[in-house]
Amino acid sequence: MNNYTPDYYDQDTTAGGGVFAIDAIASERAAFIRKTYMHLTGAIFAFMGLEFILFSNKALVEGMMGAIGGNWWLVLIAFMAASWVASAMASSAKSLAVQYAGLGLYIVAEALIFVPILYIATQFANPTVIPIAAIITLCIFGGLTAYVFVTGADFSFMGGFLTIAGLAAIGIAIGASLFGFSLGIWFAAAMVILLSGYILYDTSNILHHYSTDQYVSASLALFASVATLFWYVLRIVMMFTSDD
């Protein structure tokens, strides 16, 4: 679940010598945006590499699945804790090393929490579901990103709503795990819409509210939104394309 919200309003954004990207000269702003998306790409490839390493050890994956059992809420709580620590580390403008440590921690947390759904997708669903979900996620992300960059719109006003909606979704997910009811396709569809809102919010923040030395923190926010969007798109695709 994406619960990462950057603390750019509270922190000293000039601590690392940066200024807001919107106020920077064109070359500095372009360099900041390029670094942000390069780090996002690197995070995605690192995530894929970790999944390859994990799934190369079948006994390890099956052991993880057995340890989880039906206690998905424990995984969610552990992931939320790791996300909170990672976001706190990556939002620091004072040390790039700490920011990178936060990004790395988040990538590892995402890789671990994705193991169950990827295992189910590879073992019990149609083998095309993962690439189909990846393509759909890329199209959604690309379209929303292009919209923000073309229009220059500032979606920071959505922050409060997204936070409340995200907390409500976490509560529903925990309730479903505890009481054993299925969330179904409508919840997954609602989460795709919510995560699309997060992508608009995160992308506009890159243009308007991050400082030019916060490219690691910005990439973490985007990675959190994209990875969680992929999770729910994959769930929807699995529902429609799984073998009978």
N, C-alpha and C positions, 0 to 999 in steps of 0.2 A: 504494500500500500504506500502510495506517495504521501509522505507527511513532511516533506522537506520544504521549508520556507526560508529564503535568505534573509539575514538580519541587516540588510543594507541601510535601513532607516535608523538603527541604533548604533552602528559601529562607526568608528573614525575611518571614513573611506579614503582619506589621504595618508593613512598610516604607512602604506607601502609606496607612496609617491604618485598614486593614481588620481585622476579626476573622473567625474562622471563621463561615461562614453558619449552622452548627448552633447556635452560641453567641450569635448576634446576636438583637436583639429582632425581633419578627414583622414590623414594617414594613420594617426594613433587610434582612431575609432576603428578603421579597417583592420589594423593589426590586432586589436582586442577581439573583434568578431572572428577573425581568422583563427586566432589561438583558441578561442572558446570552442569552435566547431571542430578543430583538430583534436582537442582534448576529448570532446564528445565521441568522435570517431575512434580515438584510441581506447576510450572506456568500453565502447561496444565490442571492439576486437578483443580486449582483455577479458571481457565477460564471456565471449564465445570460446576463447582459449581455455578459460577455467572450466567451462562446461565440458569441453572436449576431454580435459584431464580427468574430471570427475567421472564421466561416462566411460572412460577407458578402463575403469575398475568396476566391473559389474557387481562384485561382492560388496564394494563400498556403497554403491547406490542402493542395492537391495537392503543392506544393513540400515541405511538412513531411512528408507521407506518403512522398514519394520519398526524402527525406533519411534518414528512419528505416529504410526498407527492411525487412529482417528482423532488424535489431539492436535488438530490444525491450529487451534487458538494459541497453543504454546509456541508454534512456529511464528505466528503473527506477532505475538508479544516480543519474542526475541528479535525479530526483524525490526519492529518499531524501535526497540532500544538501540540496536545498531545504527538505525537510520538517524536517530536523534544525536547520538555521539558523532557520527560522520558529518552531519550537517553543521554541528557546533564547531567541529574542527575545520571544515572547509570554508566556513564563513569568516574565518579569521583573516584579516588583511595584513597581519604583521609577519607571517611566516609562510612562505611558499611550501616549505617542507611539511608543515602541519596541514595545509590545504591538500597537498598531494596524499598525505596519510589518510585524511578524511575521505577523499575520492576513492582511494584504494580499498578502504574498509567497506565503503558502500558497494563497490563492485563485487567484493567477496560475499557480502550479505545477499545481494541480488542473485549471485550464482548459486548459493545454497538454497534460497527459497524457491528458485525455479526448478530445482531437481525433481520434485514430485510431479509437477505438471508436464515437464518435458519427458519424464519417464513414462507417464501414462500415454502421452502423445506418440512416443516411439514404440511402445509395446502393445497398445490396445487400439489405437486409432489409425486412420488412414495415413500413410507415410507422407502425404503431400501437405498435411495440415500446418507443419512448421514453416515451410517456405511460403505457403499462401498467407499465413498470418503475418510473416515478416514483410511481405510485399504490401499488404494492406496497411500495416503500421507505417511503413515508409511513405506510402502515398498520403496518408492522413497527416503525418508529421511534415512532409514536404509542402503540402498544400497550405497548412496553417502557417508554417514558417514564411512561405512566400507572401501570404496575405499580410502578415505583420510588417515585413520588410518593404513591401510595395506601398502600403498605406501609411506606415509609420505610426499606427495607432498605439495608444498607451492603454493597456488593459490592467494596470495596477489596481484600479478600483474593484477588480474582481477578487482581490486577495481575501477579504473577510468572508465572502460567500464560499469561496473554494475551501477555506479552512473549516468552516462549519459543515459543509457538505462532506468533506473528507473525514471528519470526525464521526459524522453520522454513519457513513459507509463502514468505517472501522467497527463501530458499535453493532451494526447489523451483521457484519461478518463474524464477529465474536459470538453474537447471539446464535447465529446459524450453526456455528461449530459446537456450542455448548448444548443446544437443544435439538440438534440433529435434523434440521430442516434444510431443504435445498434452496439456494438463492435463485437458480434458474437463469434463463437467458435474458430476462428483462433487467435483472440487476446488473449483469455483465454489460448490456447495452447502455444502461445508465452510467456505468463506470467509464465506458468509452467516451461518452459525452463529457463527463466530469474531467477525464484526463485530457481531452481535447481543450477544455477550458484552461487547464494547467499549462498546456503547451503555449496557448496564446499569451497567458500571463507571464510565463517564464521568458518567452521570446521578446515580448515588449519590455520586460525588465532589463534584458540585455542591451536594448537600445536606449533606454531612458534612465535606469536606476542603478546599474552596476558601475563601479569605477573601473578604469582601464587595467588595473592590476588584479582584478578579481576573476580572471578568465577560468581558473580552476573551479572556483565556487559556482560560476555560471554554468560550466559544463556539468557539474554535479546535479544542479537543478534540472537541466534538460535531460540528463541521463535518467534521473529518477522518474520523470514524466514519461519518457519514451519507453523505458523498460516496463513500467506498470501498465501503460497502454497496450504493449505487446502481450502482456499476461492476459488481459481481458479479451483482446481480439482473438488470441489463440483459443481461449475457452469457447468463444462463439463459433469459431471455425470448426472446432472439434465437435460441437453439437450438431452441426449441419453436414459434416463430411465423414464422420466416423462410420466404420463398417457396421452393418447390421449383425 
